[in-house]
């Protein structure tokens, strides 16, 4: 199996239909398997999946288990050489998967890859290049964790050699909207940390993949359209609790930890929680 694709859904039936149609089309010439993990949706998502995508493997939860835990449920079942974790509010370009896999096959040092992201209106999303939004960048600067993300130029964003929109480059973090990982890299890094319920799981996993010795890349020669439905309710209590709670978890996990173990000679700040079989 060349590719395993995973989407997590929670009451996004219409968006999920668009996301799946685009993924199925983009991977039609690739030996693949597709998983959808449903986090207790109460809309018509499950009926839609059964009627319109009978070939998709569906994992059904009775409640919202969070994105990280849902991804882990499917990751344990994947058999692909590569694993693509893509948001249910994302439309994948027709050649996006094919071109991304070609890049990964050529660059054997690549553990993960993210692509150029645009809005439905065609506006470029800067978080394509460095994986995280401005609040995370401020958080890393204030806590001193920015030193772990040197390729994101957090302390000198005006550097002339920084990555442009269409410049392929190594990066620190893959944005959770589209994360293509080499299965071998995940075997070393372990599964997602389930304490990151909605936010921060992508930053944490990207960082741990880099700790294993693999590199993450920003690959802009293809694209996805991201609707960013999770970023709309930024003043709700749930958003504040989940978003800033993720920052606290990240700081506690790395800022106050002393390196304890090594894996194949590469220093690790945090041991893998699981191994992806």
C-alpha positions in Angstrom: 0.0 0.0 0.0 1.4 3.4 -1.0 -0.8 5.8 0.9 -3.2 5.8 3.8 -5.5 8.9 4.2 -7.2 9.9 7.4 -9.9 12.5 8.0 -11.5 13.3 11.3 -15.1 14.5 11.3 -17.4 16.2 13.8 -20.7 17.4 12.4 -19.2 18.7 9.1 -21.3 16.5 6.7 -21.3 18.9 3.7 -17.6 19.9 4.1 -16.6 16.2 4.6 -18.3 15.3 1.3 -16.3 17.9 -0.5 -13.1 16.9 1.2 -13.5 13.2 0.5 -14.5 13.7 -3.1 -11.3 15.8 -3.7 -9.1 13.3 -1.9 -10.6 10.3 -3.7 -10.0 12.1 -7.0 -6.5 13.2 -6.2 -5.5 9.6 -5.1 -7.3 7.7 -7.8 -4.1 6.5 -9.5 -2.4 5.6 -6.3 -2.8 2.4 -4.3 -4.5 3.8 -1.2 -6.9 3.3 1.7 -9.1 6.0 3.3 -10.2 6.2 6.9 -12.8 8.6 8.4 -13.0 8.8 12.2 -16.3 10.3 13.2 -16.3 11.9 16.7 -19.9 11.4 17.7 -21.5 13.5 14.9 -25.2 14.2 15.3 -25.8 15.4 11.7 -26.1 13.3 8.6 -22.4 12.5 8.3 -22.6 8.7 9.0 -25.5 8.2 6.6 -23.7 10.2 3.9 -20.6 8.1 4.3 -22.5 4.9 4.1 -24.5 6.0 1.0 -21.8 7.9 -1.0 -18.5 6.4 0.2 -19.0 2.7 0.9 -15.3 2.0 0.1 -14.1 4.3 3.0 -13.3 2.6 6.3 -15.3 4.4 9.0 -14.4 4.4 12.7 -17.4 5.6 14.8 -17.0 7.2 18.3 -20.0 7.8 20.5 -18.6 11.2 21.7 -16.1 13.8 20.6 -12.8 12.2 21.5 -10.7 15.0 20.2 -8.7 15.2 17.0 -5.4 13.7 18.2 -7.1 10.6 19.7 -9.2 10.1 16.6 -6.2 10.2 14.3 -4.5 7.7 16.6 -7.4 5.3 16.2 -6.9 5.2 12.5 -3.1 5.4 12.5 -3.0 2.0 14.3 -4.8 0.5 11.3 -2.9 2.1 8.4 -0.8 0.0 6.1 0.5 2.7 3.7 4.1 3.7 3.1 2.9 7.3 3.6 0.1 8.6 5.8 -1.9 11.8 4.9 -3.8 13.5 7.7 -6.1 16.1 6.1 -8.8 18.2 7.7 -12.4 17.7 6.8 -12.7 21.4 5.8 -10.0 21.1 3.1 -10.2 20.6 -0.6 -7.2 18.8 -2.1 -5.9 19.8 -5.5 -6.2 17.3 -8.3 -2.4 16.7 -8.6 -1.6 17.6 -4.9 -1.1 14.1 -3.6 0.7 12.8 -6.7 3.2 15.6 -6.7 3.7 15.5 -2.9 4.4 11.8 -3.0 6.9 12.3 -5.9 8.8 14.8 -3.7 8.8 12.5 -0.7 10.1 9.5 -2.8 13.0 11.6 -4.1 13.8 13.3 -0.8 14.4 10.3 1.5 15.4 12.6 4.4 11.8 14.0 4.4 9.7 12.8 7.3 6.8 15.1 6.6 5.5 17.5 4.0 3.0 20.4 4.0 1.8 22.3 0.9 0.7 25.7 -0.1 -2.6 26.7 1.4 -5.1 29.2 0.0 -8.5 30.4 1.1 -11.6 29.8 -1.0 -11.1 33.4 -2.2 -7.6 32.5 -3.4 -5.6 34.3 -0.6 -2.4 32.7 0.4 -2.2 31.5 4.0 1.1 32.4 5.6 0.8 29.5 8.1 1.5 27.3 5.1 5.2 28.1 5.4 5.8 27.8 9.1 2.8 25.7 10.3 1.5 27.9 13.1 -0.4 31.1 13.5 0.7 34.4 15.0 -0.5 33.6 18.6 1.7 30.5 18.6 4.7 32.5 17.3 4.2 35.0 20.2 3.9 32.2 22.7 7.2 30.6 21.5 9.0 33.9 21.7 7.7 34.7 25.2 8.5 31.3 26.6 11.9 30.9 24.9 10.7 27.9 23.0 11.5 29.8 19.8 15.0 28.3 19.9 13.5 25.0 18.9 12.0 26.5 15.8 14.9 28.2 14.1 13.7 27.4 10.6 10.6 29.5 11.3 12.6 32.6 11.8 10.5 33.6 14.8 13.2 36.0 16.1 14.0 37.6 12.8 11.1 37.5 10.4 12.6 40.1 8.1 15.6 38.0 7.1 16.0 38.1 3.3 16.7 34.4 3.0 13.3 33.5 4.6 10.9 31.3 2.6 8.7 32.9 0.0 5.3 31.7 -1.0 6.6 29.6 -4.0 9.9 28.5 -2.5 10.4 24.9 -1.5 12.2 24.8 1.8 12.7 22.8 5.0 10.4 24.0 7.8 9.8 23.3 11.4 6.1 22.6 11.6 3.4 21.2 9.2 0.0 22.8 9.4 -2.7 20.3 10.5 -4.8 21.0 7.5 -2.6 18.8 5.4 0.2 16.7 6.9 1.8 14.0 4.7 4.1 11.8 6.8 6.5 9.0 5.9 5.3 6.0 8.0 8.9 5.2 9.0 9.1 8.7 10.6 5.9 8.1 12.5 7.2 4.7 13.7 10.1 6.5 15.3 8.2 9.6 16.6 5.1 7.7 17.9 1.5 8.6 17.7 -0.1 11.9 18.4 -0.2 13.2 22.0 -3.8 12.8 22.9 -3.6 15.6 25.5 -3.8 18.0 22.6 -7.6 17.8 22.1 -8.1 20.2 19.2 -5.1 22.5 18.8 -1.3 22.0 19.0 -1.3 18.3 18.0 0.2 19.2 14.6 3.0 21.3 16.2 3.9 18.7 18.7 4.0 15.8 16.1 6.0 17.9 13.7 8.6 18.7 16.4 8.9 15.1 17.5 9.4 13.9 13.9 12.3 16.4 13.6 13.8 15.1 16.8 14.1 11.6 15.2 16.4 13.0 12.5 13.9 13.4 9.7 13.1 16.8 8.1 9.8 18.5 7.5 9.3 20.4 4.2 7.1 23.2 2.8 6.3 22.2 -0.8 4.4 25.0 -2.6 4.3 23.4 -6.1 0.8 22.2 -5.4 -2.0 23.4 -3.1 -5.0 22.8 -1.0 -8.0 25.1 -0.3 -8.6 25.5 3.4 -11.9 26.8 4.8 -10.5 27.0 8.4 -13.8 26.2 10.1 -12.1 25.7 13.4 -10.7 29.3 13.4 -14.1 31.0 13.2 -15.2 31.1 16.9 -12.1 32.7 18.4 -14.0 34.5 21.2 -15.9 31.5 22.6 -15.0 30.0 25.9 -14.3 26.6 24.2 -11.8 28.2 21.9 -10.0 30.0 24.7 -9.9 26.8 26.8 -8.7 24.5 24.0 -6.3 26.9 22.2 -4.5 28.3 25.2 -4.7 25.0 27.1 -2.7 23.5 24.2 0.0 26.1 24.7 0.2 25.3 28.4 0.5 21.6 27.6 3.3 22.3 25.1 5.2 24.5 27.5 4.9 22.0 30.3 6.0 19.2 28.1 9.1 20.8 26.7 10.1 23.9 28.5 10.5 22.2 31.9 11.7 18.8 30.7 15.3 17.6 30.7 16.3 15.3 27.7 16.1 11.8 29.0 16.3 9.3 26.2 18.0 8.8 22.8 16.8 7.1 19.7 19.4 5.9 17.2 21.8 8.6 18.5 19.3 11.5 18.1 18.5 13.4 21.4 14.8 13.2 22.4 13.0 15.6 24.6 10.0 13.4 24.8 9.7 9.7 24.3 7.2 8.3 21.9 3.9 7.4 23.6 3.1 4.6 21.1 4.6 2.9 18.1 2.7 2.9 14.8 2.6 -0.7 13.6 
